[in-house]
Amino acid sequence: MSATPRKSLLAVLIAFVAVLGLAACGSGSSATGAGNPYGLITPGQLRVASLGDAKPYTFTAADGQFTGFDVELFRDVAKRMGVTDVVFTGQDFSAILPGVANGQFDTGVAAIGITDARRKTVDFSTGYLAGYLTVITTKNSGITSADGLAGRRLGVVQGSLQEAYAVKHFPRTDLVRFPDNNAAVSALTRGSVDAHFLDYEAAKSYITQFGLASAADIPSFDAPAGFAIKKGHTALKDALNKGLVAAMEDGTWKKLYEKWFPGSPMPKQYLPGGDHTGVPAAQ
């Protein structure tokens, strides 16, 4: 074979490889580009890791579809981004953040508290849900506010957000740690502790069941819930933040909160006209 045909064949092979490379770059890539501005695993689709049994935040209804406060809010934010194809997949809670971090999912949505430890694994959107923490006590304890806890015995569940909050904000209170709320409330009714510190939603049922009283409802922004995002996906994080702020400002957040948490107090930061810029976000 002469040199000229060999050169021609080589040129054809180089051109063929180049075409294959361009095709590979445009198919199924999560890279950010004109056709995939948010760097999604599948362009135009948001793959979401969630929980199927965390009512009223995220859960599967009788028809097998995901619903709940977090689910409806996320779908609204996604729509504002121009994405209507949102696929929720149930996971164990412990598997959600690793799944987002390794690129199996675009986001994690399950009332996930934003903490410094979790920020080491993933990024987070702006906080969108700060749970109220409640101090419950007996009706004759004399405790009517958080200030009244000084020098008293306060029950907390070990390892809980309430324990961390109490350590930081109630330094003059004697904390008594329990494995769960049932054990702590039992101690409260027996008089072994003066009050118990727990989640607002759980507190409501204990107050009704045992004839207890609420001494304080405290909004906690120490670890608000946020959408988990793979580190470095700035475009997706910025878009989620923009959608969240818009949902807060136009009253969508308030409407969904009233639907899923009827009668519960609402942090003013999430309401129309609130200081949305002051809501905790990923660093």
Stockholm file with secondary structure:
# STOCKHOLM 1.0

chainA/1-283         MSATPRKSLLAVLIAFVAVLGLAACGSGSSATGAGNPYGLITPGQLRVASLGDAKPYTFTAADGQFTGFDVELFRDVAKRMGVTDVVFTGQDFSAILPGVANGQFDTGVAAIGITDARRKTVDFSTGYLAGYLTVITTKNSGITSADGLAGRRLGVVQGSLQEAYAVKHFPRTDLVRFPDNNAAVSALTRGSVDAHFLDYEAAKSYITQFGLASAADIPSFDAPAGFAIKKGHTALKDALNKGLVAAMEDGTWKKLYEKWFPGSPMPKQYLPGGDHTGVPAAQ
#=GR chainA/1-283 SS CCHHHHHHHHHHHHHHHHHHHHHHHTSSCCSCBTTBTTCCSBTTEEEEEECSEETTTEEECTTSCEESHHHHHHHHHHHHTTCCEEEEEECCHHHHHHHHHTTSCSEECSCCBCCHHHHTTCEECCCCBCCEEEEEECTTSCCCSGGGGTTSEEEEETTSHHHHHHHHHCTTSEEEEESSHHHHHHHHHHTSSSEEEEEHHHHHHHHHHHTCEEEEEEECCSSCBCCEECTTCHHHHHHHHHHHHHHHHTTHHHHHHHHHSTTCCCCGGGSTTSCGGGSCCCC
#=GC SS_cons         CCHHHHHHHHHHHHHHHHHHHHHHHTSSCCSCBTTBTTCCSBTTEEEEEECSEETTTEEECTTSCEESHHHHHHHHHHHHTTCCEEEEEECCHHHHHHHHHTTSCSEECSCCBCCHHHHTTCEECCCCBCCEEEEEECTTSCCCSGGGGTTSEEEEETTSHHHHHHHHHCTTSEEEEESSHHHHHHHHHHTSSSEEEEEHHHHHHHHHHHTCEEEEEEECCSSCBCCEECTTCHHHHHHHHHHHHHHHHTTHHHHHHHHHSTTCCCCGGGSTTSCGGGSCCCC
//
